[in-house]
Structure formats: C-alpha cells, structure tokens
Amino acid sequence: MQKEGKRVVISTIYEGYAIRHAIPKLSPDKLILLIDEPADEKKKEKMYDVIKSLKDFFKDAIEIETNKISSYDLPKIMGEVINIIDKEAKEGNKIIIHITEGRKITSLSLLFAAYRRKEKIEASYYITEEEHRLINLPMLDFQFSGTKKILLNEISKNNIEPDELMKKLEIGKSALYQNIQELRKEGYLEDSKELKITELGRIMII
C-alpha cells in the first residue's frame, strides 16, 4: 500500500497574524515559510521571533521549515519557489499555497509559481484581515510552450543571430521575424531593435 503524502502549506510570512489563523483552517502536516528578510534589523528580529513562536507552539503537531528567498526579483523568486514545489510534489505531498503576508512581490512570485505548476497545486488561499476568512484564489493557466518558448530561451542565452535561430527552431526567415514581432507585441521581448527579453519573458521561460 502506497504511503499517503503530507499536506504541505507553502506560505509567505511577516508578522505572523495571518498564518496563525490559516494553520487551523488548512491543517498542514508541514509548513514551509518563505523568508524574505527585511533590511531593518528590528523588523527582521521581529519576524524571526514570530517564526520561533510558531515552531514552539506547533512543535508536536507540524513540521515547520524555512526557506530564504531573493528580494524583489520576481522571476528569480519564482524559480526558487518552483524548486520547492517540485521537491514536495516528487515526495507525493499535497501542496497548498498561502499568500497573505510579506512583500507584495513575494506573494505574487509564490502565486505565479503555483500557476506554472498548476497540476501540482491543490489550492491557493488568501486570508482576510477582518474576519480571518479564507479566500480560495483561482488557479490560472500560466503555461507557455512551442516555438515561442524555444525562441525566448535562446534569446535569454544571448543567442540572437538570425541564421542560428532559424537553424535551432527549424523555421524560415519570415516565420522567425513573425514570431519575434508577436513576442514583442505580447510583451515578452523589449520593443527595440535589439533582441532583449523582458521581465515577463523571464517569467514565462522558468
């Protein structure tokens, strides 16, 4: 008989007010807290005090793990979170996302990472401050594949010579330039003569 996986909640955190209310509602076996350290030492100390109190209070009931992540770089944070999601999914765990606390960019990165791994996520939640009510967030389709993804990948590696790109993608010159124009129009490439990938483009090739 196959062992049933853990119920894992991946959550942002700052002051701990939301996660304290979310834990009994989400009933995790394991809690993974994404740590985006504040620059202010007092705020940082306060956050770690909150984490310590959570570990002390739930020590006999919940496994609590912390993961330091990057600050303000949405694509990079997404990549770090996706690695966490993939690891937990590989172990057969059910994954839930909670995004109430912390910097907005961190919450967005966590949510967007969940979109990119939609098939591995059970649900995503936000908890209201007033009533501590869980809001089940829609899981959008955030997939990107085919020729455009390969083209973006190549450009992100600074492979920008038309002949090389045509060879790599196995397409003609007109098809290459059509794809490039569409990627610019859709916001994945900068609107300039040079082939430069945008932040949105970086997100879509993670």
N, CA, C and O of each residue as an XYZ file, in Angstrom:
824
protein
N       0.843     -1.199      0.000
C       0.000      0.000      0.000
C       0.881      1.252      0.000
O       1.791      1.375      0.820
N       0.602      2.190     -0.934
C       1.422      3.395     -1.054
C       1.146      4.347      0.114
O      -0.004      4.589      0.483
N       2.216      4.873      0.676
C       2.100      5.799      1.791
C       1.510      7.124      1.316
O       1.939      7.682      0.306
N       0.520      7.620      2.059
C      -0.115      8.875      1.695
C       0.825     10.042      1.992
O       1.462     10.083      3.044
N       0.906     10.990      1.053
C       1.799     12.132      1.212
C       1.314     13.105      2.267
O       0.172     13.046      2.724
N       2.214     14.000      2.640
C       1.886     15.022      3.627
C       1.056     16.146      2.992
O       1.062     16.333      1.775
N       0.361     16.868      3.829
C      -0.360     18.067      3.419
C       0.576     19.249      3.705
O       0.809     19.595      4.863
N       1.102     19.855      2.659
C       2.129     20.882      2.789
C       1.563     22.252      2.432
O       0.961     22.428      1.373
N       1.759     23.211      3.317
C       1.386     24.595      3.041
C       2.660     25.404      2.828
O       3.526     25.446      3.701
N       2.773     26.046      1.664
C       3.877     26.958      1.380
C       3.329     28.367      1.565
O       2.357     28.751      0.915
N       3.956     29.136      2.453
C       3.372     30.421      2.837
C       4.399     31.549      2.920
O       5.551     31.341      3.301
N       3.952     32.732      2.557
C       4.707     33.939      2.869
C       4.478     34.256      4.348
O       3.518     33.776      4.951
N       5.360     35.061      4.923
C       5.206     35.426      6.336
C       5.851     36.774      6.597
O       6.827     37.147      5.946
N       5.293     37.499      7.558
C       5.931     38.721      8.049
C       5.670     38.849      9.548
O       6.547     38.555     10.360
N       4.474     39.282      9.911
C       4.165     39.431     11.333
C       3.492     38.200     11.924
O       3.350     38.099     13.143
N       3.078     37.272     11.083
C       2.516     36.026     11.570
C       1.036     36.047     11.885
O       0.468     35.022     12.264
N       0.401     37.204     11.734
C      -1.023     37.288     12.090
C      -1.883     36.387     11.214
O      -2.814     35.746     11.702
N      -1.576     36.338      9.933
C      -2.408     35.570      9.005
C      -2.130     34.074      9.098
O      -3.058     33.266      9.096
N      -0.870     33.709      9.179
C      -0.548     32.285      9.197
C      -1.074     31.616     10.462
O      -1.422     30.436     10.438
N      -1.134     32.357     11.563
C      -1.693     31.788     12.801
C      -3.161     31.409     12.618
O      -3.622     30.416     13.181
N      -3.892     32.198     11.835
C      -5.299     31.899     11.572
C      -5.451     30.873     10.451
O      -6.418     30.112     10.419
N      -4.484     30.861      9.533
C      -4.577     29.953      8.397
C      -4.266     28.501      8.780
O      -4.850     27.570      8.225
N      -3.349     28.314      9.724
C      -2.927     26.961     10.091
C      -4.092     26.059     10.511
O      -4.220     24.961      9.968
N      -4.952     26.477     11.460
C      -6.054     25.588     11.827
C      -7.065     25.375     10.707
O      -7.759     24.359     10.682
N      -7.153     26.329      9.779
C      -8.089     26.191      8.662
C      -7.548     25.274      7.557
O      -8.309     24.579      6.884
N      -6.226     25.287      7.385
C      -5.609     24.499      6.303
C      -5.057     23.159      6.777
O      -4.795     22.274      5.962
N      -4.880     23.004      8.066
C      -4.454     21.746      8.694
C      -3.235     21.106      8.033
O      -3.312     19.963      7.583
N      -2.121     21.818      7.967
C      -0.937     21.227      7.328
C      -0.213     20.223      8.230
O      -0.228     20.339      9.456
N       0.417     19.243      7.594
C       1.367     18.374      8.297
C       2.747     19.031      8.284
O       3.582     18.810      9.161
N       2.947     19.856      7.237
C       4.233     20.533      7.071
C       3.968     21.951      6.598
O       3.120     22.181      5.735
N       4.700     22.902      7.169
C       4.573     24.307      6.812
C       5.921     24.814      6.319
O       6.917     24.740      7.038
N       5.954     25.327      5.096
C       7.176     25.889      4.528
C       7.008     27.397      4.449
O       6.160     27.896      3.710
N       7.820     28.124      5.215
C       7.743     29.579      5.267
C       8.819     30.191      4.371
O       9.999     29.861      4.489
N       8.404     31.077      3.485
C       9.337     31.757      2.593
C       9.853     33.017      3.283
O       9.078     33.925      3.586
N      11.139     33.071      3.527
C      11.738     34.164      4.289
C      12.375     35.181      3.349
O      13.402     34.921      2.724
N      11.736     36.348      3.267
C      12.275     37.482      2.528
C      12.674     38.502      3.587
O      11.850     39.309      4.016
N      13.929     38.467      4.007
C      14.366     39.236      5.178
C      14.244     40.746      4.979
O      14.709     41.280      3.972
N      13.615     41.440      5.942
C      13.582     42.907      5.891
C      14.984     43.471      6.101
O      15.811     42.867      6.785
N      15.240     44.622      5.511
C      16.548     45.270      5.699
C      16.686     45.814      7.113
O      17.780     45.824      7.678
N      15.582     46.264      7.679
C      15.578     46.814      9.025
C      15.808     45.701     10.054
O      15.070     44.716     10.077
N      16.818     45.855     10.893
C      17.187     44.812     11.848
C      16.080     44.513     12.857
O      15.875     43.359     13.233
N      15.365     45.554     13.294
C      14.288     45.342     14.258
C      13.149     44.536     13.641
O      12.585     43.650     14.283
N      12.815     44.851     12.389
C      11.759     44.114     11.692
C      12.187     42.665     11.450
O      11.386     41.738     11.564
N      13.473     42.492     11.112
C      13.998     41.144     10.896
C      13.932     40.324     12.186
O      13.528     39.161     12.180
N      14.334     40.951     13.283
C      14.303     40.276     14.585
C      12.868     39.906     14.968
O      12.615     38.828     15.506
N      11.947     40.807     14.683
C      10.532     40.552     14.991
C      10.011     39.360     14.194
O       9.287     38.517     14.723
N      10.390     39.299     12.903
C       9.931     38.201     12.059
C      10.453     36.861     12.568
O       9.707     35.883     12.627
N      11.733     36.815     12.936
C      12.305     35.563     13.430
C      11.743     35.183     14.801
O      11.675     33.999     15.132
N      11.346     36.160     15.590
C      10.671     35.869     16.852
C       9.317     35.194     16.589
O       8.921     34.258     17.283
N       8.629     35.698     15.569
C       7.340     35.105     15.182
C       7.530     33.662     14.736
O       6.764     32.779     15.124
N       8.551     33.427     13.921
C       8.814     32.070     13.426
C       9.158     31.136     14.584
O       8.702     29.993     14.621
N       9.963     31.622     15.526
C      10.319     30.813     16.699
C       9.072     30.466     17.519
O       8.921     29.336     17.985
N       8.183     31.446     17.689
C       6.966     31.187     18.465
C       6.074     30.166     17.773
O       5.435     29.347     18.433
N       6.029     30.214     16.443
C       5.250     29.219     15.690
C       5.839     27.822     15.866
O       5.115     26.850     16.085
N       7.172     27.742     15.765
C       7.831     26.443     15.927
C       7.624     25.889     17.340
O       7.399     24.692     17.516
N       7.699     26.760     18.334
C       7.498     26.322     19.717
C       6.061     25.862     19.951
O       5.823     24.842     20.598
N       5.104     26.625     19.417
C       3.694     26.320     19.660
C       3.247     25.045     18.941
O       2.491     24.246     19.494
N       3.723     24.862     17.698
C       3.261     23.737     16.887
C       4.275     22.595     16.806
O       4.158     21.732     15.936
N       5.270     22.577     17.700
C       6.379     21.626     17.584
C       5.947     20.166     17.583
O       6.592     19.336     16.942
N       4.884     19.842     18.275
C       4.439     18.451     18.343
C       3.412     18.092     17.270
O       2.996     16.939     17.153
N       3.011     19.095     16.491
C       1.937     18.848     15.526
C       2.338     19.080     14.072
O       1.869     18.378     13.176
N       3.211     20.073     13.837
C       3.530     20.467     12.464
C       5.037     20.594     12.270
O       5.738     21.178     13.095
N       5.511     20.043     11.180
C       6.906     20.244     10.779
C       7.007     21.620     10.121
O       6.330     21.885      9.128
N       7.841     22.483     10.665
C       7.978     23.839     10.114
C       9.376     24.032      9.544
O      10.383     23.863     10.232
N       9.403     24.391      8.270
C      10.664     24.579      7.546
C      10.719     26.008      7.018
O       9.699     26.549      6.589
N      11.892     26.620      7.044
C      12.050     27.961      6.488
C      12.973     27.922      5.280
O      13.939     27.161      5.240
N      12.658     28.758      4.299
C      13.480     28.870      3.093
C      13.726     30.339      2.787
O      12.789     31.085      2.502
N      15.003     30.756      2.847
C      15.327     32.127      2.466
C      15.243     32.270      0.954
O      15.758     31.439      0.207
N      14.587     33.333      0.519
C      14.438     33.579     -0.912
C      14.991     34.953     -1.261
O      15.317     35.745     -0.377
N      15.094     35.227     -2.549
C      15.606     36.511     -3.016
C      14.595     37.622     -2.747
O      13.427     37.361     -2.459
N      15.060     38.854     -2.845
C      14.181     40.009     -2.642
C      13.962     40.757     -3.950
O      14.914     41.045     -4.676
N      12.711     41.070     -4.244
C      12.300     41.964     -5.321
C      12.558     41.463     -6.749
O      12.206     42.161     -7.699
N      13.146     40.304     -6.930
C      13.386     39.771     -8.275
C      12.347     38.684     -8.546
O      12.550     37.517     -8.209
N      11.229     39.084     -9.162
C      10.090     38.171     -9.317
C      10.450     36.874    -10.045
O      10.132     35.799     -9.535
N      11.099     36.924    -11.213
C      11.445     35.671    -11.885
C      12.359     34.764    -11.057
O      12.196     33.544    -11.052
N      13.321     35.372    -10.358
C      14.245     34.578     -9.546
C      13.523     33.910     -8.378
O      13.755     32.737     -8.086
N      12.640     34.671     -7.707
C      11.869     34.102     -6.605
C      10.977     32.979     -7.119
O      10.853     31.934     -6.480
N      10.357     33.199     -8.279
C       9.521     32.152     -8.884
C      10.309     30.861     -9.076
O       9.830     29.773     -8.756
N      11.528     31.000     -9.603
C      12.363     29.820     -9.818
C      12.665     29.093     -8.521
O      12.654     27.863     -8.472
N      12.937     29.863     -7.465
C      13.230     29.262     -6.164
C      12.008     28.535     -5.608
O      12.129     27.446     -5.048
N      10.837     29.140     -5.766
C       9.604     28.516     -5.268
C       9.242     27.285     -6.090
O       8.794     26.279     -5.541
N       9.433     27.361     -7.388
C       9.149     26.208     -8.253
C      10.003     25.013     -7.845
O       9.527     23.878     -7.865
N      11.254     25.254     -7.478
C      12.110     24.158     -6.998
C      11.533     23.520     -5.742
O      11.588     22.300     -5.582
N      10.978     24.341     -4.849
C      10.356     23.820     -3.627
C       9.119     22.995     -3.977
O       8.926     21.898     -3.451
N       8.288     23.527     -4.863
C       7.072     22.816     -5.277
C       7.423     21.473     -5.910
O       6.816     20.452     -5.587
N       8.404     21.478     -6.813
C       8.806     20.234     -7.490
C       9.316     19.201     -6.487
O       9.015     18.013     -6.607
N      10.079     19.649     -5.511
C      10.621     18.742     -4.497
C       9.502     18.109     -3.680
O       9.502     16.897     -3.462
N       8.551     18.918     -3.230
C       7.448     18.408     -2.420
C       6.535     17.488     -3.236
O       6.059     16.470     -2.732
N       6.298     17.850     -4.485
C       5.452     17.023     -5.352
C       6.101     15.679     -5.635
O       5.419     14.656     -5.701
N       7.424     15.681     -5.802
C       8.153     14.442     -6.054
C       8.020     13.471     -4.888
O       8.058     12.254     -5.067
N       7.862     14.032     -3.686
C       7.695     13.191     -2.496
C       6.241     12.758     -2.286
O       5.906     12.109     -1.295
N       5.394     13.131     -3.236
C       3.995     12.712     -3.181
C       3.128     13.538     -2.254
O       2.058     13.091     -1.842
N       3.579     14.743     -1.919
C       2.837     15.578     -0.989
C       1.789     16.437     -1.695
O       1.950     16.807     -2.858
N       0.713     16.746     -0.970
C      -0.322     17.650     -1.459
C       0.094     19.071     -1.084
O       0.435     19.339      0.068
N       0.066     19.976     -2.055
C       0.624     21.311     -1.842
C      -0.458     22.385     -1.891
O      -1.270     22.442     -2.814
N      -0.439     23.228     -0.869
C      -1.361     24.351     -0.765
C      -0.534     25.633     -0.650
O       0.508     25.649      0.005
N      -1.001     26.703     -1.288
C      -0.301     27.972     -1.291
C      -1.072     28.986     -0.433
O      -2.297     29.075     -0.512
N      -0.327     29.752      0.393
C      -0.935     30.813      1.204
C      -0.118     32.085      1.022
O       1.090     32.082      1.260
N      -0.775     33.193      0.592
C      -0.009     34.366      0.156
C      -0.352     35.661      0.897
O      -0.083     36.742      0.374
N      -0.927     35.587      2.080
C      -1.437     36.795      2.731
C      -0.350     37.769      3.172
O      -0.476     38.973      2.946
N       0.705     37.277      3.789
C       1.694     38.164      4.415
C       2.902     38.441      3.523
O       3.053     37.869      2.444
N       3.764     39.351      4.020
C       5.032     39.608      3.351
C       4.930     40.657      2.258
O       3.874     41.256      2.055
N       6.044     40.877      1.550
C       6.074     41.834      0.449
C       5.148     41.374     -0.672
O       5.001     40.177     -0.916
N       4.533     42.330     -1.344
C       3.615     42.001     -2.443
C       4.335     41.223     -3.537
O       3.770     40.291     -4.109
N       5.580     41.600     -3.833
C       6.316     40.922     -4.900
C       6.565     39.456     -4.536
O       6.600     38.594     -5.414
N       6.738     39.178     -3.243
C       6.938     37.801     -2.796
C       5.662     36.994     -2.943
O       5.685     35.851     -3.401
N       4.548     37.597     -2.550
C       3.258     36.923     -2.687
C       2.933     36.645     -4.145
O       2.459     35.561     -4.486
N       3.189     37.630     -5.013
C       2.934     37.436     -6.445
C       3.829     36.344     -7.016
O       3.385     35.527     -7.824
N       5.086     36.333     -6.596
C       6.020     35.306     -7.074
C       5.539     33.913     -6.686
O       5.600     32.983     -7.491
N       5.060     33.770     -5.451
C       4.551     32.482     -4.985
C       3.322     32.076     -5.787
O       3.201     30.922     -6.197
N       2.409     33.022     -6.014
C       1.198     32.716     -6.769
C       1.520     32.366     -8.214
O       0.967     31.409     -8.756
N       2.412     33.133     -8.848
C       2.779     32.857    -10.235
C       3.501     31.513    -10.364
O       3.322     30.796    -11.348
N       4.315     31.183     -9.363
C       4.978     29.873     -9.365
C       3.933     28.754     -9.295
O       4.067     27.718     -9.946
N       2.899     28.984     -8.499
C       1.809     27.999     -8.415
C       1.102     27.860     -9.757
O       0.714     26.756    -10.139
N       0.931     28.966    -10.475
C       0.327     28.901    -11.813
C       1.176     28.049    -12.754
O       0.646     27.268    -13.545
N       2.507     28.207    -12.660
C       3.395     27.448    -13.541
C       3.436     25.967    -13.201
O       3.810     25.141    -14.033
N       3.051     25.638    -11.980
C       2.991     24.230    -11.544
C       1.570     23.878    -11.124
O       1.353     23.161    -10.147
N       0.622     24.387    -11.869
C      -0.802     24.252    -11.557
C      -1.211     22.813    -11.272
O      -2.023     22.554    -10.384
N      -0.650     21.887    -12.023
C      -1.038     20.473    -11.884
C      -0.557     19.874    -10.569
O      -1.014     18.800    -10.178
N       0.354     20.549     -9.884
C       0.905     20.034     -8.623
C       0.321     20.739     -7.384
O       0.671     20.409     -6.251
N      -0.561     21.702     -7.617
C      -1.105     22.517     -6.521
C      -2.557     22.140     -6.247
O      -3.379     22.071     -7.161
N      -2.855     21.898     -4.977
C      -4.224     21.567     -4.594
C      -5.105     22.812     -4.539
O      -6.245     22.788     -5.003
N      -4.573     23.913     -3.968
C      -5.339     25.156     -3.865
C      -4.421     26.299     -3.448
O      -3.325     26.078     -2.933
N      -4.892     27.532     -3.681
C      -4.183     28.729     -3.236
C      -5.142     29.593     -2.432
O      -6.313     29.735     -2.786
N      -4.627     30.180     -1.329
C      -5.514     30.929     -0.442
C      -4.928     32.270     -0.008
O      -3.714     32.465      0.060
N      -5.853     33.179      0.282
C      -5.567     34.460      0.940
C      -6.529     34.532      2.120
O      -7.675     34.099      1.998
N      -6.096     35.065      3.255
C      -6.971     35.162      4.418
C      -7.253     36.629      4.726
O      -6.334     37.447      4.768
N      -8.535     36.961      4.944
C      -8.909     38.348      5.196
C      -8.469     38.791      6.586
O      -8.457     38.002      7.530
N      -8.108     40.069      6.695
C      -7.615     40.599      7.963
C      -8.740     40.759      8.983
O      -8.539     40.527     10.175
N      -9.932     41.158      8.511
C     -11.017     41.469      9.428
C     -11.682     40.216     10.009
O     -11.832     40.092     11.224
N     -12.070     39.305      9.144
C     -12.838     38.134      9.587
C     -12.018     36.848      9.587
O     -12.522     35.790      9.964
N     -10.759     36.934      9.167
C      -9.888     35.755      9.063
C     -10.549     34.663      8.214
O     -10.519     33.476      8.539
N     -11.138     35.120      7.125
C     -11.840     34.204      6.219
C     -10.926     33.822      5.060
O     -10.281     34.676      4.452
N     -10.883     32.529      4.765
C     -10.066     32.062      3.653
C     -10.747     32.354      2.323
O     -11.918     32.032      2.126
N     -10.003     32.962      1.425
C     -10.500     33.171      0.067
C      -9.724     32.226     -0.849
O      -8.498     32.295     -0.937
N     -10.443     31.360     -1.517
C      -9.827     30.412     -2.443
C      -9.537     31.132     -3.756
O     -10.466     31.531     -4.458
N      -8.276     31.303     -4.095
C      -7.879     32.041     -5.285
C      -7.950     31.160     -6.525
O      -7.601     29.981     -6.464
N      -8.397     31.715     -7.652
C      -8.462     30.922     -8.888
C      -7.069     30.534     -9.355
O      -6.128     31.320     -9.242
N      -6.940     29.330     -9.875
C      -5.668     28.853    -10.407
C      -5.665     29.045    -11.922
O      -6.248     28.249    -12.658
N      -5.010     30.095    -12.375
C      -4.992     30.430    -13.794
C      -4.022     29.543    -14.569
O      -3.074     28.993    -14.009
N      -4.280     29.419    -15.860
C      -3.384     28.666    -16.732
C      -2.251     29.592    -17.149
O      -2.484     30.598    -17.818
N      -1.033     29.259    -16.760
C       0.110     30.138    -16.956
C       1.197     29.398    -17.737
O       2.387     29.515    -17.442
N       0.761     28.642    -18.732
C       1.697     27.812    -19.489
C       2.121     28.516    -20.773
O       1.402     29.359    -21.309
N       3.298     28.151    -21.249
C       3.880     28.771    -22.437
C       4.777     27.727    -23.086
O       5.719     27.241    -22.460
N       4.492     27.381    -24.332
C       5.267     26.292    -24.942
C       5.445     26.539    -26.436
O       5.036     27.573    -26.963
N       6.062     25.571    -27.107
C       6.226     25.635    -28.549
C       7.386     26.500    -29.012
O       8.338     26.749    -28.272
N       7.280     26.952    -30.257
C       8.351     27.700    -30.910
C       8.718     28.965    -30.151
O       9.898     29.288    -30.012
N       7.711     29.685    -29.659
C       7.983     30.950    -28.971
C       8.796     30.740    -27.695
O       9.676     31.539    -27.378
N       8.503     29.676    -26.972
C       9.260     29.411    -25.751
C      10.708     29.074    -26.077
O      11.621     29.539    -25.394
N      10.926     28.271    -27.114
C      12.293     27.925    -27.523
C      13.039     29.189    -27.949
O      14.204     29.383    -27.601
N      12.349     30.047    -28.709
C      12.956     31.293    -29.172
C      13.335     32.185    -27.987
O      14.436     32.734    -27.950
N      12.431     32.327    -27.027
C      12.731     33.119    -25.828
C      13.915     32.543    -25.060
O      14.780     33.285    -24.593
N      13.950     31.226    -24.932
C      15.069     30.576    -24.243
C      16.391     30.906    -24.911
O      17.374     31.210    -24.235
N      16.417     30.849    -26.220
C      17.648     31.129    -26.959
C      18.068     32.588    -26.786
O      19.246     32.879    -26.578
N      17.103     33.499    -26.873
C      17.413     34.926    -26.720
C      17.907     35.214    -25.304
O      18.795     36.044    -25.112
N      17.331     34.528    -24.313
C      17.765     34.726    -22.923
C      19.212     34.282    -22.726
O      19.886     34.759    -21.813
N      19.698     33.365    -23.580
C      21.087     32.905    -23.530
C      21.990     33.741    -24.434
O      23.159     33.416    -24.642
N      21.416     34.837    -24.974
C      22.129     35.750    -25.869
C      22.440     35.122    -27.223
O      23.367     35.548    -27.912
N      21.667     34.115    -27.599
C      21.768     33.545    -28.951
C      20.812     34.329    -29.839
O      19.628     34.002    -29.914
N      21.315     35.360    -30.514
C      20.436     36.291    -31.223
C      20.725     36.391    -32.727
O      20.119     37.213    -33.413
N      21.627     35.577    -33.240
C      21.928     35.614    -34.665
C      20.792     34.930    -35.436
O      20.467     33.777    -35.151
N      20.177     35.632    -36.420
C      19.038     35.076    -37.149
C      19.292     33.692    -37.751
O      18.443     32.805    -37.655
N      20.472     33.506    -38.377
C      20.771     32.206    -39.006
C      20.791     31.079    -37.983
O      20.287     29.986    -38.241
N      21.376     31.351    -36.821
C      21.450     30.343    -35.766
C      20.062     30.043    -35.200
O      19.730     28.892    -34.916
N      19.262     31.089    -35.042
C      17.906     30.903    -34.518
C      17.045     30.105    -35.488
O      16.287     29.227    -35.077
N      17.163     30.411    -36.771
C      16.388     29.662    -37.780
C      16.778     28.188    -37.778
O      15.927     27.306    -37.898
N      18.074     27.937    -37.642
C      18.561     26.563    -37.607
C      18.059     25.843    -36.358
O      17.621     24.694    -36.429
N      18.125     26.521    -35.218
C      17.705     25.931    -33.945
C      16.211     25.628    -33.949
O      15.785     24.577    -33.468
N      15.418     26.547    -34.491
C      13.968     26.397    -34.469
C      13.426     25.638    -35.683
O      12.260     25.248    -35.720
N      14.306     25.437    -36.681
C      13.918     24.756    -37.924
C      12.764     25.481    -38.608
O      11.767     24.873    -38.996
N      12.926     26.802    -38.746
C      11.920     27.631    -39.411
C      12.618     28.581    -40.371
O      13.832     28.771    -40.298
N      11.844     29.177    -41.272
C      12.384     30.120    -42.233
C      12.479     31.527    -41.684
O      12.063     31.797    -40.557
N      13.033     32.427    -42.493
C      13.272     33.800    -42.066
C      11.974     34.539    -41.742
O      11.890     35.233    -40.728
N      10.963     34.392    -42.602
C       9.698     35.106    -42.377
C       9.010     34.620    -41.100
O       8.443     35.419    -40.356
N       9.061     33.301    -40.847
C       8.450     32.747    -39.631
C       9.190     33.231    -38.383
O       8.577     33.513    -37.353
N      10.519     33.322    -38.491
C      11.314     33.814    -37.360
C      10.918     35.237    -37.001
O      10.665     35.540    -35.835
N      10.863     36.117    -38.006
C      10.542     37.512    -37.730
C       9.089     37.694    -37.290
O       8.775     38.611    -36.531
N       8.213     36.823    -37.768
C       6.823     36.875    -37.316
C       6.739     36.542    -35.822
O       6.042     37.213    -35.060
N       7.461     35.496    -35.425
C       7.484     35.107    -34.003
C       8.084     36.201    -33.134
O       7.593     36.477    -32.040
N       9.151     36.823    -33.628
C       9.792     37.911    -32.881
C       8.826     39.085    -32.701
O       8.719     39.646    -31.611
N       8.123     39.452    -33.780
C       7.173     40.561    -33.698
C       6.037     40.245    -32.725
O       5.600     41.117    -31.973
N       5.566     39.009    -32.739
C       4.493     38.610    -31.828
C       4.970     38.643    -30.373
O       4.232     39.066    -29.483
N       6.200     38.198    -30.138
C       6.754     38.225    -28.780
C       6.918     39.656    -28.281
O       6.715     39.924    -27.097
N       7.280     40.576    -29.169
C       7.372     41.993    -28.797
C       5.983     42.553    -28.474
O       5.794     43.256    -27.481
N       5.039     42.231    -29.318
C       3.673     42.733    -29.134
C       3.066     42.210    -27.827
O       2.315     42.918    -27.156
N       3.396     40.978    -27.480
C       2.848     40.354    -26.269
C       3.620     40.737    -25.009
O       3.234     40.362    -23.902
N       4.717     41.487    -25.179
C       5.461     41.986    -24.025
C       6.563     41.076    -23.516
O       7.089     41.307    -22.428
N       6.928     40.045    -24.274
C       7.966     39.115    -23.834
C       9.357     39.559    -24.285
O      10.365     39.150    -23.708
N       9.401     40.409    -25.334
C      10.653     40.993    -25.799
C      10.516     42.507    -25.762
O       9.428     43.046    -25.964
N      11.635     43.194    -25.501
C      11.611     44.654    -25.492
C      11.303     45.191    -26.887
O      11.695     44.598    -27.892
N      10.606     46.303    -26.934
C      10.249     46.938    -28.204
C      11.412     47.798    -28.674
O      11.366     49.026    -28.607
N      12.452     47.131    -29.148
C      13.652     47.826    -29.615
C      14.280     47.023    -30.753
O      13.850     45.909    -31.050
N      15.289     47.595    -31.377
C      15.945     46.896    -32.482
C      16.691     45.663    -32.000
O      16.769     44.657    -32.705
N      17.238     45.747    -30.792
C      17.970     44.610    -30.236
C      17.001     43.578    -29.663
O      15.904     43.912    -29.216
N      17.430     42.321    -29.686
C      16.611     41.252    -29.102
C      16.937     41.139    -27.619
O      17.956     40.565    -27.234
N      16.051     41.698    -26.790
C      16.230     41.642    -25.342
C      14.950     41.152    -24.691
O      13.856     41.629    -24.991
N      15.112     40.188    -23.790
C      13.969     39.603    -23.107
C      13.513     40.507    -21.957
O      14.342     41.090    -21.257
N      12.205     40.622    -21.765
C      11.653     41.437    -20.679
C      11.499     40.594    -19.412
O      11.731     39.385    -19.420
N      11.101     41.263    -18.317
C      10.830     40.542    -17.066
C       9.729     39.503    -17.280
O       9.814     38.382    -16.778
N       8.693     39.889    -18.031
C       7.610     38.948    -18.319
C       8.142     37.754    -19.103
O       7.740     36.616    -18.860
N       9.043     38.017    -20.042
C       9.653     36.927    -20.798
C      10.438     35.972    -19.903
O      10.393     34.754    -20.078
N      11.163     36.553    -18.937
C      11.924     35.709    -17.988
C      10.985     34.798    -17.188
O      11.283     33.632    -16.929
N       9.841     35.377    -16.808
C       8.875     34.595    -16.037
C       8.356     33.413    -16.853
O       8.204     32.309    -16.330
N       8.088     33.647    -18.126
C       7.431     32.630    -18.944
C       8.339     31.485    -19.354
O       7.844     30.455    -19.811
N       9.666     31.630    -19.205
C      10.549     30.521    -19.566
C      11.086     29.763    -18.357
O      11.921     28.869    -18.493
N      10.598     30.130    -17.175
C      11.034     29.398    -15.971
C      10.492     27.986    -16.019
O      10.738     27.199    -15.106
